[in-house]
Amino acid sequence: MNRLVLSLATLGPIGRNLPAPGTMGSMAGVLVYAFLVFAMGISAEWVALCSLPLFILGIPLCSRAEILLGRNDPGEVIWDEFCVIPLVYLPLSPMWKQSISTETFIWLLAGFSLFRVFDITKPSVIRSIQKLPRGWGVMLDDLLAALLSALVLWGLRTFSLSFLN
């Protein structure tokens, strides 16, 4: 069971063997999200809704991974980055109903970049949440980074549209 916990928490070799595991876990999340939304035609809202049970599962999963690895918020534990990514893109979901274009990739990259900046720099409110015990801190700081990224994306999208009209 412990091997399964570590395998899930690290997304197998992604968290354990690749450089910049948080970035790679986020990238894996974006790729899975893009596949589900653009290739499979699943609505962005549905993908985000389905990520919530993964988030809830992440609390005990990451708690156990911390215990097994003997460290708080170990870098190789990337379940948190992976499962919150769909929330970053919720403000853009109306755009995803259009055909895929260069603009689609630009917005995906913008959301990914914003999330990584907030996850790495941890503005004060995110940093304070990260101090919560075990899986709570691991998961909630990434949730806040995702929500902050979504808010900025919404602002950028809204602001950029005002120049196009």
Secondary structure as GFF3:
##gff-version 3
##sequence-region A 1 165
A	DSSP	alpha_helix	2	9	.	.	.	ID=ss1
A	DSSP	alpha_helix	13	17	.	.	.	ID=ss2
A	DSSP	alpha_helix	21	34	.	.	.	ID=ss3
A	DSSP	pi_helix	35	39	.	.	.	ID=ss4
A	DSSP	alpha_helix	44	69	.	.	.	ID=ss5
A	DSSP	alpha_helix	79	88	.	.	.	ID=ss6
A	DSSP	three_ten_helix	90	92	.	.	.	ID=ss7
A	DSSP	three_ten_helix	95	97	.	.	.	ID=ss8
A	DSSP	alpha_helix	102	121	.	.	.	ID=ss9
A	DSSP	alpha_helix	124	130	.	.	.	ID=ss10
A	DSSP	alpha_helix	134	164	.	.	.	ID=ss11
###
